[in-house]
Amino acid sequence: MSDAAAWFARWRVRLGYLLAIFVLWFARPTARSVVCGALIGLLGLWIRAYAAGYLHKQSVLTVSGPYAHTRNPLYLGSSALALGAAVATRSWISALILLAYFAGVYAVVMRREERELFAQHGEAFKAYADAVPLFLPRLTPARVFGASPESFSFAQYKKNHEYEAAVGFLLLLFVLLVLWRLRPV
């Protein structure tokens, strides 16, 4: 793994907090933009929650549920969260910061994780990667040889701490509403 990929993997969340300062600085939210962004963000939170209920980090190759449609449903959900945040800020500068951050960091992170999964699971991951797209989902679930049928587990959702994404997004919306109320008329 390259040094840059390892750095992005380790610091991506902390870097996101730093960028949030700039995103909020340029934000010009309205009640309508926050509501529209929240609706888009809720879709992202649902995708992330659904994926987290299937994901068994570092123990098995997860290929069922949303992972039968895209290899990165958590990041697909994160992209909807980023889009929701961009809409909520009602600022093209904030939107550009969010888009550049997401595209730059997560492109590197997804490829790094792909290499790790191939190293850990070998041909099973190769077959999965051949059947399921990296990011944009396929409409029908892929049938991956050797995949065990799993169902959503709320315990797995909690184990993966996915509720933290919801708390963070709700906090962002709250701050944007405060900014809207403090904005000079």
ABEGO torsion letter per residue (X at the ends): XBAAAAAAAAAAAAAAAAAAAAAAAABBBBAAAAAAAAAAAAAAAAAAAAAAAABBBGABBBABEAAAABABAAAAAAAAAAAAAAAAAGBAAAAAAAAAAAAAAAAAAAAAAAAAAAAAAEAAAAAAAAABBAABBBABBBBBBGBBBBBBBAAAAAAAGAAAAAAAAAAAAAAAAAAAAABBX
